[in-house]
């Protein structure tokens, strides 16, 4: 039996069909395995009963929502419950960051509200595309967020950690993570970013370190 109750398919003649939804990415809550997140082809959804019922939580266009609920990746924080991150794109017609501004959006209240994490990311002429598996979060504190794009530059809060084809990046050339002894280093992330559905590997990766959900005191290499 299909478990799509509450999920729309705006690209089909019937808005809420039993089947035919296009799921781009799923994520599991850090505390409750019955809580799942879904980034769909239009729509950010959350379920509290392992997929029996879904609720739209993107609030696209609203003051505390995302600018667009179209996108590819969604990741959940590995330790904080009700916390997830998305990277919205403008639409399925123009699959780039809205208004040329690169912004990651975070919710810490189960999708009731979203805030932009944009400081340090390019805010003009940043027409970037981030695909399904080109966004991830480290499993160990300080749980760095990493996403790959095709262009960009370093910044105070977000740092370019790899240029060219991504394989096994390190924090910086002199970092001890090259020997994989530091449990919080980037080498412990789930690399490579490439998947069968994302056939083109990103040529640039960004990293933002987050600790305890407090980005203002984040520690960067």
VEXDREN-2710 file (C-alpha; in Angstrom, 1 decimal):
% VEXDREN-2710
k/r/px/py/pz
1/UNK/0.0/0.0/0.0
2/UNK/1.3/3.5/-0.9
3/UNK/2.2/5.6/2.0
4/UNK/1.9/9.1/0.4
5/UNK/-1.1/10.5/2.4
6/UNK/-0.6/14.3/2.6
7/UNK/2.0/14.5/-0.2
8/UNK/1.1/16.6/-3.2
9/UNK/2.3/16.1/-6.8
10/UNK/1.8/19.5/-8.3
11/UNK/3.3/18.5/-11.6
12/UNK/0.5/15.9/-12.2
13/UNK/-3.2/16.6/-13.2
14/UNK/-4.4/15.2/-9.8
15/UNK/-2.9/17.2/-6.9
16/UNK/-2.9/14.3/-4.4
17/UNK/-2.6/11.0/-6.2
18/UNK/-2.1/7.7/-4.5
19/UNK/1.1/7.1/-6.3
20/UNK/3.4/9.2/-8.6
21/UNK/5.0/11.5/-6.1
22/UNK/8.6/12.4/-6.9
23/UNK/10.8/12.1/-3.8
24/UNK/14.1/13.7/-4.1
25/UNK/15.6/12.9/-0.7
26/UNK/14.7/11.5/2.8
27/UNK/16.2/12.1/6.2
28/UNK/15.6/10.5/9.6
29/UNK/15.2/12.4/12.9
30/UNK/18.1/12.1/15.3
31/UNK/16.0/10.9/18.2
32/UNK/12.8/9.4/16.9
33/UNK/13.1/7.0/13.9
34/UNK/9.4/7.3/13.2
35/UNK/10.0/11.0/12.3
36/UNK/11.1/11.3/8.7
37/UNK/11.7/14.3/6.5
38/UNK/11.2/14.4/2.7
39/UNK/12.3/16.9/0.1
40/UNK/10.0/16.3/-2.9
41/UNK/9.7/17.6/-6.4
42/UNK/7.9/20.6/-4.9
43/UNK/7.2/20.3/-1.2
44/UNK/9.1/19.7/2.1
45/UNK/7.3/17.2/4.2
46/UNK/7.5/15.6/7.7
47/UNK/5.9/12.5/9.2
48/UNK/5.7/11.4/12.8
49/UNK/4.3/7.9/12.1
50/UNK/7.0/6.4/9.9
51/UNK/5.3/7.6/6.7
52/UNK/1.6/6.8/7.3
53/UNK/0.7/10.5/7.2
54/UNK/2.7/13.4/5.9
55/UNK/2.5/17.1/6.6
56/UNK/3.8/20.0/4.4
57/UNK/6.2/22.0/6.6
58/UNK/8.0/24.3/4.1
59/UNK/5.7/27.2/4.4
60/UNK/7.0/28.5/1.1
61/UNK/6.7/32.3/0.7
62/UNK/5.6/32.9/4.3
63/UNK/7.7/35.1/6.7
64/UNK/9.0/32.1/8.6
65/UNK/9.2/29.7/5.7
66/UNK/11.5/28.9/2.8
67/UNK/11.5/31.0/-0.3
68/UNK/10.7/28.0/-2.4
69/UNK/9.9/24.4/-1.4
70/UNK/11.4/23.0/-4.6
71/UNK/14.9/21.5/-4.1
72/UNK/16.9/18.3/-4.0
73/UNK/18.7/17.6/-0.7
74/UNK/17.5/17.5/2.9
75/UNK/19.6/16.5/5.9
76/UNK/18.7/16.1/9.6
77/UNK/21.0/17.0/12.5
78/UNK/22.6/13.8/13.8
79/UNK/22.1/14.8/17.5
80/UNK/19.4/17.5/17.7
81/UNK/15.7/16.4/17.4
82/UNK/13.3/18.2/15.1
83/UNK/16.3/19.9/13.3
84/UNK/16.7/19.7/9.5
85/UNK/18.4/21.6/6.8
86/UNK/17.4/22.3/3.2
87/UNK/18.8/24.2/0.3
88/UNK/15.9/25.6/-1.8
89/UNK/16.0/26.1/-5.5
90/UNK/13.8/28.5/-7.4
91/UNK/11.6/26.0/-9.4
92/UNK/11.6/22.9/-11.4
93/UNK/12.0/25.2/-14.5
94/UNK/14.9/27.2/-13.1
95/UNK/16.8/24.9/-10.8
96/UNK/19.1/27.4/-9.2
97/UNK/19.2/29.2/-5.8
98/UNK/16.3/31.8/-5.7
99/UNK/17.1/35.4/-6.6
100/UNK/20.7/34.5/-7.1
101/UNK/21.2/34.1/-3.3
102/UNK/22.8/31.0/-1.9
103/UNK/21.1/30.2/1.4
104/UNK/20.8/27.1/3.6
105/UNK/17.6/27.0/5.6
106/UNK/17.3/25.4/9.1
107/UNK/14.4/24.4/11.2
108/UNK/14.8/23.5/14.9
109/UNK/11.1/23.1/15.7
110/UNK/10.0/20.3/13.4
111/UNK/9.2/22.5/10.5
112/UNK/7.1/25.1/12.2
113/UNK/9.6/27.8/11.1
114/UNK/12.7/28.1/9.1
115/UNK/15.7/30.5/9.3
116/UNK/18.2/31.3/6.6
117/UNK/21.9/30.5/7.3
118/UNK/23.3/32.9/4.7
119/UNK/26.1/34.9/6.4
120/UNK/29.3/34.3/4.4
121/UNK/27.6/32.6/1.4
122/UNK/27.4/34.5/-1.9
123/UNK/24.3/36.8/-1.9
124/UNK/24.4/38.1/-5.4
125/UNK/24.7/36.4/-8.8
126/UNK/24.9/33.0/-7.0
127/UNK/22.8/30.9/-9.4
128/UNK/23.9/27.6/-7.9
129/UNK/22.5/24.1/-8.1
130/UNK/23.0/21.6/-5.2
131/UNK/21.8/18.1/-5.9
132/UNK/20.5/15.2/-3.7
133/UNK/23.7/13.8/-2.3
134/UNK/25.8/17.0/-2.5
135/UNK/24.7/18.1/1.0
136/UNK/25.6/16.2/4.1
137/UNK/26.3/16.7/7.8
138/UNK/29.1/15.2/9.9
139/UNK/28.0/12.4/12.3
140/UNK/30.3/13.6/15.1
141/UNK/30.6/16.9/17.0
142/UNK/30.9/19.7/15.9
143/UNK/28.7/18.2/13.1
144/UNK/29.9/20.2/10.1
145/UNK/27.5/20.9/7.3
146/UNK/29.0/20.4/3.9
147/UNK/27.5/21.0/0.4
148/UNK/28.9/21.0/-3.1
149/UNK/28.2/23.4/-5.8
150/UNK/29.7/24.3/-9.2
151/UNK/31.1/27.7/-8.2
152/UNK/31.8/30.1/-5.3
153/UNK/34.4/31.6/-3.1
154/UNK/35.7/31.4/0.5
155/UNK/34.0/33.4/3.3
156/UNK/34.3/34.0/7.0
157/UNK/31.6/31.5/8.0
158/UNK/31.6/29.1/5.1
159/UNK/34.9/27.8/3.8
160/UNK/35.8/26.2/0.5
161/UNK/37.3/22.9/1.4
162/UNK/37.8/21.2/-2.0
163/UNK/38.2/22.3/-5.6
164/UNK/37.9/19.9/-8.5
165/UNK/36.5/16.4/-8.3
166/UNK/35.6/15.6/-4.7
167/UNK/36.9/12.3/-3.3
168/UNK/38.2/12.5/0.3
169/UNK/38.7/16.1/1.4
170/UNK/40.7/17.3/4.3
171/UNK/40.0/20.4/6.4
172/UNK/43.2/22.1/5.2
173/UNK/46.6/20.8/3.9
174/UNK/48.2/20.8/7.4
175/UNK/45.2/19.3/9.2
176/UNK/45.6/16.1/11.1
177/UNK/42.4/14.8/9.5
178/UNK/44.6/13.5/6.7
179/UNK/45.5/10.7/9.1
180/UNK/41.9/10.3/10.2
181/UNK/42.6/10.5/13.9
182/UNK/40.4/13.4/14.7
183/UNK/36.8/12.3/15.2
184/UNK/35.4/15.7/14.3
185/UNK/37.4/16.2/11.1
186/UNK/35.9/16.3/7.6
187/UNK/37.3/12.9/6.6
188/UNK/34.6/11.3/8.8
189/UNK/31.9/12.6/6.6
190/UNK/30.0/10.3/4.3
191/UNK/32.0/10.8/1.1
192/UNK/32.1/10.7/-1.9
193/UNK/29.1/13.0/-2.6
194/UNK/28.4/11.4/-6.0
195/UNK/25.3/9.1/-6.4
196/UNK/23.8/7.4/-9.4
197/UNK/21.1/10.1/-9.6
198/UNK/23.6/12.9/-9.4
199/UNK/25.9/11.9/-12.2
200/UNK/27.9/15.2/-12.2
201/UNK/30.2/15.6/-9.2
202/UNK/30.3/19.1/-7.8
203/UNK/33.5/21.0/-8.4
204/UNK/33.5/23.0/-5.2
205/UNK/32.5/22.1/-1.6
206/UNK/31.6/24.5/1.3
207/UNK/31.8/23.7/5.0
208/UNK/30.1/25.3/7.9
209/UNK/30.9/24.0/11.4
210/UNK/28.0/24.0/13.9
211/UNK/28.2/23.1/17.5
212/UNK/25.1/22.6/19.7
213/UNK/23.0/24.5/17.2
214/UNK/24.8/27.7/17.8
215/UNK/26.2/29.0/14.6
216/UNK/27.4/32.3/16.0
217/UNK/30.2/30.5/18.0
218/UNK/31.0/28.1/15.2
219/UNK/34.7/27.0/15.0
220/UNK/36.1/27.1/11.5
221/UNK/39.4/25.8/10.0
END
